[in-house]
């Protein structure tokens, strides 16, 4: 199975930024969402004054991102 890693990275970024917008709208610093790639969950955290997103999947896909 061939995976287009650049497309997957852009898709992960798109999903993570949506997660960040929702967290900021709800005024929360931690959230959990269903992973679009596997059966796990994304755990997101907004850190610091600039609210940078730290996100990682606890499933087997290994998706993670740090803004």
N, C-alpha and C positions, 0 to 999 in steps of 0.2 A: 504494500500500500504506500503510495507516494503522497507526501504531505507538502503543500506549498507553504513553507514557513513564513514567508513575508506576508502572505494574505492572512495567515492565522494570527500573526503578531498584530496586524492592523485591526483584525476583528476583535482580538482580546482587548486592545486599547480602546476600541469603540464601546465595548461592553463595560469596561472598567470606568470610563469617563461617565457613562450613564449611571453607574453605581455611585460615583462620587457626587454627581448632581443631585441624585435622590437623597443621599445622606446629608448634603448641605441644605436641601430644601426642608428636610425633617429636623435639622439641627441636632444630628447625632454624630458621634465620632467612631462608632463601630457598627458593623452590619454583616449579615450573612445572606447569601443568595445562591440559588441552585446553579451549578456549573453547566454551561451549555455544551461542554465537551465530554463529560463523564457523569457518573452517578454521585459525585462528591459535591461539596459546597465551597463557594468562595467566601473567604473571611477577609473583610476589608476594614482598614483603620485609617482615619485621617490624623496626621501627625503634624505638630508644630503650628506656628502662627499662620503659615501659608497653606495649611491643610493639605499637605502632600499625601497622596493615596499609597498605601502599602497593601497589596492584595495577593493572596495565594489560595490555591485550591487544596483541599485536604484529600482529594480523590487520587486516582492513579494517573491522571493526565499531566500533572506537573505544571499547570498554568500558574504563572506568577507575574507580578508587575510591581514596579516601584516608580512612582512619579518623582 
